[in-house]
Amino acid sequence: MAFGKQETKITLIVCIVILCYSIRGDAEQIGVNYGGDADNLPSADQVVTLMKNNNIGKMRMFTINKDALKAFENSGIDAIVGILNTDLQGIATSQDAANGWVNDNIKPFYPATNIKYIAVGNEVLGMPANDQYVSYLVPAMNNIQTALESANLQNNIKVSTTHATTVLGTSYPPSSGAFSDSVKDTMSSILQFLEAHGSPFMANVYPYFSYISNEGTISLDYALFRSTSAVVTDGNLSYMNLFDAMVDALLSAMESLGHSNLPIVITESGWPSQGNDAATIDNAQTYNNNLIKHVLSTAGTPKRPGASIETYVFALFNEDLKPGDETERHFGLFYPNQQPVYAVNFSP
């Protein structure tokens, strides 16, 4: 069939539009954690501009910041908002409190601010310091879900909770990944909830912490995505980086409890640029750029090849008030003055 100039022009326009949407879709698999443990951060409006200028299409907040939610209106940036562990008891024990939380913190901003997920609590399971919140976690998730249903938002905003990899009792090899006995009962209830409501499993995955805890057995190249050949062979699966191995251990653990198809969102991953011998600008730049490149490639992991993994880099800024050792205050991609700590490319 012969095409005239008009048909050719239309075809070209359609192809360009499809390409743009494809590029945008890949870029939007990557986000950042936007924390507030600092006394010198830029305004929320400046943060929106910074993120847009750097092609960052998603952000996660650990708690509600209404000024920020307002600033992100009509920005095209997706948001995860969090509920603090200290708020779980009140929400778990009162449906009215859960309804009030949604009415106060979601409905005034959505849909102008594209809130995609509510993370109910952070790293509640597998962390002894948070044991006091465990009994409230699933009831709080249920009550927030009911509140969203009352507001007719359940199809647009999904409820989940974030986990540290300490929920795993076994992580090596990845195919043997299993949750520790201490969290299995609660985790099973969480996985059933996620399956029932079409919500993703959320995990904070840090090869950095695994590396510094096992420097004698884990190579830096494996942790930084620099290995050029398989480092770990697990049956017919080969691993060239620690990130994939950690993610697949979580997938195996979910599978062992009968949940093999849940999507996974990596709500935190990063590398500090200061504070110990492994925390250098060079290592942080290498890890985060390679992480972003890996996620945008949509290669997936050996266990789920070709499956995109929505991932949030920790963190947008160095935060001077974060507690803990020196590294905790140096995970940022940017200084509070909005200058980059090192160059990072979020573009596909």
Secondary structure by P-SEA (a helix, b strand, c coil): ccccaaaaaaaaaaaaaaaaaaaaaaaacbbbbbcccccccccaaaaaaaaaaacccbbbbccccaaaaaaaccccccbbbbbcccaaaaaaacaaaaaaaaaccccccccccccccccccccccccccccccccaaaaaaaaaaaaaaaaccccccccccccccccccccccccccccccccaaaaaaaaaaaaacbbbbbbbccaaaaaaaccccccccccccccccccccccccccccaaaaaaaaaaaaaaaaccccbbbbccbbbbbccccccccaaaaaaaaaaaaaaaaaccccccccccccccccccccccccccccccccccccccccccccccccccc
